[in-house]
């Protein structure tokens, strides 16, 4: 028996529904002529899935299919793409998945209509809109220059990280410090000892914290620490790694280590001949501290 589309799907005003509410509990009723929802930003190398709930508000069972060839090359897919004989007042769900990597999509907004074709009836559309982006960070400065620091002490400088995008950003730091290679000709216990010393050698440059997650709009302060172990100039690079992003950030760090030095004048103290049972002889040595910091000696 033929049925009337007006009875099954009474006209309703078109509306726009946010993705968060649309896919987490709202009903997508077949009586709605057109529904549009907008997603939050999506990572370029990650995929997202949402569940759409469909209710048959008519008086007869309804069969419908979604997507088809329209979704090819868009990054969107629907599962299942066909539902048969959905009874009156019953509910069914289907999953919408977005995978930008599968379609080699560029950065930017993806906007399309997902058709829902009712058997022997009209076609409804859901507007799928998503903004493809990559997590990124802004840093307040790209270099940390430490002043001269005495060996055994440390100095800290602060740099601020800021997540300006609307997606979380997971980051961690790695430090590129030159490592002295152990000669391959060195064998046995000597080689093992040199390798162990290289592993246990303290890092001159460190960062606190060395990893974290920034919510959209959040900032955090990272403390760079310089702890020299010998008197020389140091240079290194802190690499800022961002998960699911191709952004490359580097923080250049430099500093100079100082060791305490004393000068003695004279360097050789000659006291001359001395008779037994004499009262002894005295000499004076002048000790000078040429450094810009106090030195304790005994």
Secondary structure, DSSP 8 states (H G I E B T S, - for coil): ----HHHHS-----EE--HHHHTTT-EEETT-SEEEEEEEEEETT-EEEEEEEEE--SSS-EEEEE-GGGGTTSSEEEES-EEEEE-TT-EEEEEEEEEGGGGT--SEEEEEEEEEEETTS-EEEEEEEEEEE----EES-SEEEEEEEETT--EEEEEEEE--SSS-EEEEEEEE-------TT--HHHHHHHHHHHHHS--SEEEES-EEEE-TT-EEEEEEEE--SSSSEEEEEEEEEETT----EEEEEEEEEE----EEESSS-------TT--------EEE--SSS-----
